[in-house]
Amino acid sequence: LAAATLGTMAIGATSASAATVAMTTPGKVSFTQSTTTNPEIIDPTNPTVITPTTPTTPKGALDIDYASDFDFGNHAVSYGTSKTYEALLDEVVYGDGTHHYTSPFVAVHDERGTFAGWNLTVKNTPFTASTTTSTALGGTLTGATVKVINTSVKSGSTDMAYAPSNAGFTIDGTGAAQNVMAAQTDKGMGAWTYVMGASTDVTNPDTATGTTKGVTLNIPSSAMMKAEIYTSTITWTLADTPTGTV
């Protein structure tokens, strides 16, 4: 009887030690909007982080980091025929300090952490002579337009599944804004480069020998130009109000 009682006690002890218990403890991480003043800028031709020769200073978590100038070069005065001039390539500097030339581009970043989306537009003023009054004959390149085709979007690290949509555009100096890149809700997070055209020098695409195929200044035959420098102000606007795809 004593042996049987001890056996019963041993079985009861084994059952109690096999009980399963659980305890929960918290894990935590928090994020705030980025305040970086040195965002990642991606080369338009390959996923390399670059430093433009004339960088901008971003001010916020959603911002434009860089926008290329449009330089259409120097040409002889001529009348009576329409003219199309390709933009010169843009000079950039790689991390190793070497200088390269690439098609014009605009770099933006969204590090708000809201997934709210955004929209990029562009507009310009008329090409106006440097010394002639704008209302005088030859004061502006009347009817001149800037046309951009063959556009694309690049990213160095962000999954392309979150890429914004993009499109070419034509601006005519009237100040009418054109949509060029749009990130819908849950799109556009991270750093993005809007690429315009490509170098015409396919053998040496990163040298200054080529121009940009796909970015042109188009001047109608009726325009009266003087032997002066003509300039236009091109304005890129990044807004936190997505307008859908472009």
LUMVEX-909924 format. One record per residue (C-alpha): x, y, z; residue in three letters; residue number from 1. Coordinates in steps of 0.1 Angstrom, whole numbers, plus 5000, padded with zeros to 4 digits. Layout:
N
ATOM      x      y      z   residuo   num
ATOM      X      Y      Z       ALA   NUM
...
This chain:
246
ATOM      x      y      z   residuo   num
ATOM   5000   5000   5000       LEU     1
ATOM   5028   5024   5009       ALA     2
ATOM   5045   5016   4975       ALA     3
ATOM   5012   5023   4957       ALA     4
ATOM   5007   5056   4975       THR     5
ATOM   5043   5068   4966       LEU     6
ATOM   5037   5058   4930       GLY     7
ATOM   5006   5079   4928       THR     8
ATOM   5024   5109   4943       MET     9
ATOM   5052   5106   4917       ALA    10
ATOM   5027   5106   4889       ILE    11
ATOM   5010   5137   4902       GLY    12
ATOM   5043   5156   4905       ALA    13
ATOM   5053   5148   4869       THR    14
ATOM   5020   5162   4857       SER    15
ATOM   5024   5195   4875       ALA    16
ATOM   5059   5202   4862       SER    17
ATOM   5047   5197   4826       ALA    18
ATOM   5022   5226   4827       ALA    19
ATOM   5027   5254   4801       THR    20
ATOM   5027   5291   4810       VAL    21
ATOM   5033   5322   4790       ALA    22
ATOM   5041   5358   4796       MET    23
ATOM   5041   5387   4772       THR    24
ATOM   5065   5416   4772       THR    25
ATOM   5064   5447   4749       PRO    26
ATOM   5087   5454   4719       GLY    27
ATOM   5088   5490   4707       LYS    28
ATOM   5102   5512   4680       VAL    29
ATOM   5091   5546   4668       SER    30
ATOM   5099   5568   4638       PHE    31
ATOM   5097   5605   4631       THR    32
ATOM   5098   5624   4598       GLN    33
ATOM   5133   5627   4584       SER    34
ATOM   5152   5660   4589       THR    35
ATOM   5182   5650   4567       THR    36
ATOM   5199   5678   4548       THR    37
ATOM   5219   5654   4526       ASN    38
ATOM   5194   5631   4509       PRO    39
ATOM   5203   5604   4485       GLU    40
ATOM   5205   5616   4449       ILE    41
ATOM   5205   5588   4422       ILE    42
ATOM   5224   5591   4389       ASP    43
ATOM   5199   5590   4360       PRO    44
ATOM   5219   5563   4341       THR    45
ATOM   5227   5539   4369       ASN    46
ATOM   5219   5534   4406       PRO    47
ATOM   5249   5554   4419       THR    48
ATOM   5246   5581   4445       VAL    49
ATOM   5259   5613   4431       ILE    50
ATOM   5266   5649   4440       THR    51
ATOM   5255   5675   4415       PRO    52
ATOM   5279   5704   4408       THR    53
ATOM   5252   5729   4419       THR    54
ATOM   5233   5711   4447       PRO    55
ATOM   5202   5725   4464       THR    56
ATOM   5196   5724   4502       THR    57
ATOM   5164   5704   4509       PRO    58
ATOM   5143   5718   4537       LYS    59
ATOM   5118   5691   4546       GLY    60
ATOM   5108   5654   4547       ALA    61
ATOM   5091   5659   4513       LEU    62
ATOM   5114   5680   4490       ASP    63
ATOM   5131   5686   4457       ILE    64
ATOM   5168   5677   4461       ASP    65
ATOM   5180   5688   4427       TYR    66
ATOM   5167   5700   4393       ALA    67
ATOM   5189   5703   4362       SER    68
ATOM   5192   5735   4342       ASP    69
ATOM   5181   5734   4305       PHE    70
ATOM   5209   5748   4284       ASP    71
ATOM   5203   5746   4247       PHE    72
ATOM   5236   5759   4237       GLY    73
ATOM   5247   5787   4213       ASN    74
ATOM   5235   5790   4177       HIS    75
ATOM   5237   5813   4147       ALA    76
ATOM   5208   5837   4142       VAL    77
ATOM   5185   5826   4113       SER    78
ATOM   5150   5835   4102       TYR    79
ATOM   5122   5819   4082       GLY    80
ATOM   5126   5783   4093       THR    81
ATOM   5116   5764   4125       SER    82
ATOM   5144   5753   4147       LYS    83
ATOM   5149   5725   4172       THR    84
ATOM   5178   5725   4196       TYR    85
ATOM   5187   5696   4220       GLU    86
ATOM   5196   5704   4256       ALA    87
ATOM   5232   5700   4267       LEU    88
ATOM   5241   5673   4291       LEU    89
ATOM   5242   5680   4329       ASP    90
ATOM   5275   5677   4348       GLU    91
ATOM   5275   5656   4380       VAL    92
ATOM   5302   5644   4404       VAL    93
ATOM   5304   5608   4416       TYR    94
ATOM   5314   5598   4452       GLY    95
ATOM   5350   5593   4440       ASP    96
ATOM   5352   5629   4428       GLY    97
ATOM   5351   5621   4391       THR    98
ATOM   5330   5643   4368       HIS    99
ATOM   5304   5628   4345       HIS   100
ATOM   5277   5641   4322       TYR   101
ATOM   5242   5628   4321       THR   102
ATOM   5207   5637   4307       SER   103
ATOM   5188   5663   4327       PRO   104
ATOM   5169   5651   4358       PHE   105
ATOM   5150   5660   4389       VAL   106
ATOM   5156   5643   4422       ALA   107
ATOM   5130   5642   4450       VAL   108
ATOM   5125   5624   4483       HIS   109
ATOM   5096   5616   4505       ASP   110
ATOM   5106   5606   4541       GLU   111
ATOM   5074   5618   4559       ARG   112
ATOM   5063   5583   4568       GLY   113
ATOM   5027   5590   4559       THR   114
ATOM   5023   5571   4526       PHE   115
ATOM   5001   5601   4516       ALA   116
ATOM   5015   5605   4480       GLY   117
ATOM   5026   5636   4462       TRP   118
ATOM   5027   5653   4428       ASN   119
ATOM   5054   5670   4407       LEU   120
ATOM   5046   5697   4382       THR   121
ATOM   5066   5720   4359       VAL   122
ATOM   5060   5754   4342       LYS   123
ATOM   5081   5781   4327       ASN   124
ATOM   5082   5818   4317       THR   125
ATOM   5088   5829   4281       PRO   126
ATOM   5124   5829   4267       PHE   127
ATOM   5132   5866   4271       THR   128
ATOM   5162   5886   4258       ALA   129
ATOM   5188   5897   4282       SER   130
ATOM   5190   5934   4271       THR   131
ATOM   5159   5939   4248       THR   132
ATOM   5126   5949   4263       THR   133
ATOM   5103   5919   4263       SER   134
ATOM   5076   5938   4245       THR   135
ATOM   5099   5949   4217       ALA   136
ATOM   5105   5929   4185       LEU   137
ATOM   5130   5902   4194       GLY   138
ATOM   5124   5907   4231       GLY   139
ATOM   5110   5872   4235       THR   140
ATOM   5111   5840   4214       LEU   141
ATOM   5074   5840   4206       THR   142
ATOM   5059   5806   4204       GLY   143
ATOM   5090   5788   4217       ALA   144
ATOM   5083   5756   4236       THR   145
ATOM   5104   5731   4256       VAL   146
ATOM   5094   5695   4249       LYS   147
ATOM   5105   5665   4270       VAL   148
ATOM   5100   5629   4259       ILE   149
ATOM   5115   5595   4268       ASN   150
ATOM   5112   5599   4305       THR   151
ATOM   5117   5574   4333       SER   152
ATOM   5121   5570   4370       VAL   153
ATOM   5151   5556   4389       LYS   154
ATOM   5157   5547   4425       SER   155
ATOM   5189   5535   4442       GLY   156
ATOM   5173   5515   4470       SER   157
ATOM   5135   5518   4471       THR   158
ATOM   5115   5489   4457       ASP   159
ATOM   5102   5499   4422       MET   160
ATOM   5068   5485   4432       ALA   161
ATOM   5064   5519   4450       TYR   162
ATOM   5076   5540   4421       ALA   163
ATOM   5056   5571   4411       PRO   164
ATOM   5041   5573   4376       SER   165
ATOM   5058   5597   4351       ASN   166
ATOM   5053   5613   4318       ALA   167
ATOM   5069   5637   4293       GLY   168
ATOM   5056   5673   4289       PHE   169
ATOM   5056   5704   4268       THR   170
ATOM   5058   5739   4284       ILE   171
ATOM   5051   5770   4264       ASP   172
ATOM   5060   5799   4286       GLY   173
ATOM   5024   5807   4295       THR   174
ATOM   5029   5795   4331       GLY   175
ATOM   5005   5766   4327       ALA   176
ATOM   5018   5738   4350       ALA   177
ATOM   5022   5703   4335       GLN   178
ATOM   5021   5671   4356       ASN   179
ATOM   5053   5651   4352       VAL   180
ATOM   5054   5627   4382       MET   181
ATOM   5027   5615   4406       ALA   182
ATOM   5027   5592   4436       ALA   183
ATOM   4993   5579   4446       GLN   184
ATOM   4986   5569   4482       THR   185
ATOM   5010   5541   4493       ASP   186
ATOM   5035   5551   4465       LYS   187
ATOM   5065   5574   4462       GLY   188
ATOM   5082   5567   4495       MET   189
ATOM   5120   5571   4495       GLY   190
ATOM   5143   5588   4469       ALA   191
ATOM   5134   5591   4432       TRP   192
ATOM   5150   5605   4401       THR   193
ATOM   5129   5617   4372       TYR   194
ATOM   5151   5612   4341       VAL   195
ATOM   5145   5632   4309       MET   196
ATOM   5159   5618   4276       GLY   197
ATOM   5193   5602   4271       ALA   198
ATOM   5227   5611   4258       SER   199
ATOM   5231   5612   4220       THR   200
ATOM   5267   5599   4224       ASP   201
ATOM   5260   5562   4230       VAL   202
ATOM   5297   5554   4228       THR   203
ATOM   5307   5577   4256       ASN   204
ATOM   5274   5585   4273       PRO   205
ATOM   5290   5601   4304       ASP   206
ATOM   5311   5627   4285       THR   207
ATOM   5303   5662   4275       ALA   208
ATOM   5305   5653   4238       THR   209
ATOM   5268   5645   4234       GLY   210
ATOM   5235   5664   4238       THR   211
ATOM   5202   5651   4253       THR   212
ATOM   5180   5632   4229       LYS   213
ATOM   5144   5638   4242       GLY   214
ATOM   5148   5673   4256       VAL   215
ATOM   5144   5700   4230       THR   216
ATOM   5138   5737   4225       LEU   217
ATOM   5114   5743   4196       ASN   218
ATOM   5113   5777   4180       ILE   219
ATOM   5087   5784   4152       PRO   220
ATOM   5097   5800   4119       SER   221
ATOM   5078   5832   4128       SER   222
ATOM   5101   5839   4159       ALA   223
ATOM   5124   5869   4155       MET   224
ATOM   5156   5864   4176       MET   225
ATOM   5183   5889   4182       LYS   226
ATOM   5220   5882   4188       ALA   227
ATOM   5215   5879   4226       GLU   228
ATOM   5211   5855   4254       ILE   229
ATOM   5175   5844   4260       TYR   230
ATOM   5165   5829   4294       THR   231
ATOM   5134   5813   4308       SER   232
ATOM   5126   5805   4344       THR   233
ATOM   5116   5769   4349       ILE   234
ATOM   5097   5761   4381       THR   235
ATOM   5093   5726   4395       TRP   236
ATOM   5067   5723   4422       THR   237
ATOM   5064   5693   4446       LEU   238
ATOM   5030   5692   4463       ALA   239
ATOM   5016   5668   4490       ASP   240
ATOM   4983   5666   4471       THR   241
ATOM   4985   5635   4448       PRO   242
ATOM   4964   5639   4416       THR   243
ATOM   4966   5602   4404       GLY   244
ATOM   4988   5588   4377       THR   245
ATOM   5002   5609   4348       VAL   246
